[in-house]
Amino acid sequence: MARRVIFHAAASIKLDPSQFPRDEQGNLKPISLCACGVSQKFPLCDGTHKRCKDETPGVLYEYDPVTLERREIGTCESPRHDAPAC
């Protein structure tokens, strides 16, 4: 399963720990970083990866950054469909 992700950024992404979620005692709660590339809260995970679970191996996908509509844009040329080069 592969997807093309396009970022329009010219700077690094800074994570401010003061904005991280905390429990009732003020302890930092775990956060998850996005690995699928389609999170609306990137670089934080927002659960959008659940939309990717039915992607077909060997197919290259692109997600609309606003609507998250998925479309097939090709196939993976890599012999290993889960390879990073895919």
C-alpha positions in Angstrom: 0.0 0.0 0.0 1.5 3.3 -1.1 0.3 6.8 -1.2 1.7 10.0 -2.5 1.8 12.8 0.1 2.6 16.4 -1.0 3.6 18.9 1.6 3.7 22.6 0.9 6.0 23.7 3.6 9.2 25.7 3.7 10.2 25.2 7.3 10.5 22.5 9.9 7.5 21.4 12.0 8.0 22.4 15.6 6.2 20.5 18.4 5.5 22.5 21.5 5.3 20.2 24.5 3.3 22.8 26.4 0.5 22.1 24.0 0.6 18.3 24.5 -2.4 16.7 26.2 -2.2 16.2 30.0 -4.1 14.1 32.5 -5.9 15.4 35.6 -2.6 15.4 37.6 -0.8 17.5 34.9 1.3 14.6 33.6 1.9 14.4 29.9 -0.2 11.9 28.0 1.2 9.9 25.1 0.8 11.4 21.7 0.9 9.6 18.3 2.7 10.9 15.3 1.2 10.5 11.8 2.8 7.8 9.7 0.2 7.6 6.9 0.6 11.2 5.7 -3.1 12.1 5.6 -3.7 13.4 9.1 -5.5 16.7 9.2 -3.5 17.5 12.3 -0.1 16.5 10.8 2.4 15.8 12.3 0.1 14.5 15.0 -2.1 11.5 14.3 -5.9 12.2 14.2 -7.0 8.6 13.3 -7.4 9.4 9.6 -5.2 6.4 8.8 -8.3 4.3 9.3 -9.4 5.4 5.8 -6.3 3.7 4.4 -7.0 0.2 5.8 -8.7 -1.1 2.7 -6.0 0.1 0.2 -5.0 -2.6 -2.3 -1.4 -3.7 -2.2 0.5 -2.6 -5.3 -1.8 0.4 -6.0 -0.6 4.0 -5.5 -3.1 6.3 -4.0 -3.5 10.1 -3.5 -5.8 11.7 -1.0 -7.3 15.1 -1.4 -5.9 17.2 1.5 -9.3 18.9 2.1 -11.9 16.3 1.5 -9.7 13.2 2.1 -11.2 11.7 -1.0 -9.0 8.9 -2.3 -8.1 8.2 -5.9 -5.9 5.6 -7.6 -3.0 7.3 -9.5 -1.1 4.2 -10.6 0.6 1.1 -9.5 3.7 0.4 -7.5 6.7 -0.6 -9.7 8.6 -2.0 -6.8 8.9 -5.8 -6.5 8.0 -5.5 -2.8 4.7 -3.6 -2.6 5.4 -2.4 0.9 8.9 -1.1 0.0 9.7 2.6 0.7 10.6 3.0 -3.0 7.0 2.2 -3.8 
